[in-house]
Amino acid sequence: MNYYSIGEAATRLGIPESTIRFYEKQGLLPRMERDEAGRRIFTEDYLVFLKIILYLKNTQMPISQIRQYVDWMAEGDSTIALRLAMFQEHKQAVLAQIALMTESLQGIEKKIERYTNYLETNGKEVLS
């Protein structure tokens, strides 16, 4: 089994070490393994678990909900239905956010087009 230091784990995940430390302090990384010197060590399985935490955080799930997910994971298979419901609800929230961002991006693109046209026509295009 391969083991990684916190620096190696951070590099593999593309995040700073401080993020891993923060997540641990927030209770999102239970049962953190440590070597005989007390340094955090990460297995491949733990990196996969940490990636899930990052996916949830990157999609704006609050730390408190992520902590609930972690707690349910620790409880075992009896919480699978709860975890599934959480992920389904979060997926809907992410899809709604994507729709809002897409609509907003279209509005920004229209404004860029109007400003570009204005500059290309030396101010003969009316801006709104």
N, C-alpha and C positions, 0 to 999 in steps of 0.2 A: 504494500500500500504506500502511495506517495503522500508525503506530508509537506506542507508549505508554511513558510513564516508569514507573519502579517504583511510584510513588504511584498513577498511573492504573491500572496493572495490579492493584495490591493492592485498590483500590476496586472495580474490575470483578469481582474474584474474591471479595470480601468477607473478605479476610484482611489482617493487618498486614504492612507492608513487611518487618519483621523475619523473618517466616516465609519470605518469598522469599529473603532473604539467607541464612537458615539452610539452606534446601534447596540453594542454590547451594554453600555450604561443604561440604555433605554429598555433593556430586557428583551431585545429582539434576537439575541444570539445565546440561547440557553446551552448549557452543557458544553461550554467552550473548552476544548482540550488544551492542555498546556504541557510543555516539556518539563524535564526535571529542574530547569532553571526558572520556571514560571512563565515562560514566553508562550504566547498563543500559537497553536499549530492548527492547520486546516487540512482536512482530507478532501478528496474530490467530491464526496457526497456533501460535505459541509459547504463547499464552494457552490454547488448546485442549489442548496438551501438558501445561501446568501444571495444568489442571483434572483430567486423568487422574491426575497425581501426587496431587492433593488427594483424589480419590475413593479411591485406594488407601490413603492415610494415614488418611482418615476412617473407613475400614473396617478399621483396625488392622493393615494390612500393615506389617511391620517395615521400617525404613529400608534395611537390608541387602538385602532382597528388592526393594524399589523400585529401589535402585541396580542390582541385577542386571537388572531390566527395562530401565532406561535404557541400560545397557551393551549389551543385546541390540538395543535400538532402533538404537543407533549402528552395530552390526554389519550391519544391513540385513536384507533379505528372507530370508536364510538362517536366521534365528532366529525366523521367524514361528511355526513349530510349537512351539517352546519357550515363546514368549510366550502362545500360545493355551493350552497346558497350565497355565502359571502362572495365567492368568486363570480357567480352569475350576476349578482347585484352590482358588483364593482365593474364588471364588463359593460353593463348598461350605462353606468355613469361615465365610463371612458368613451363609449360610443357617442354619448350626448356631447361630451367635451370636444371630441373630434369634429362632430357636426358643427358645433359653434365656432371652432377654430377655422374650419373650412369656409364657412360663411363670412367670417371676419377677414380671412385672407382674400377672398374675392372682392370685398369692399376695398381693401388696401390696394389690390391689383388695379382696380378701376381708378383709384386716385393717382397711382403711379402713371397709368396711361394718360390721364388728363394732364398731369404736370409735364409729362414727356411731350405730348402734343402741343402744349402751350409753348414750351421752349423751342420745339422744332418749327413752329409757325411764327416765331418772334413776337409772341404775345397777342396774336390775332384770334386765338381760341379763347372763348369765355370760360373762366374757371368757376367752379361751384364748391 
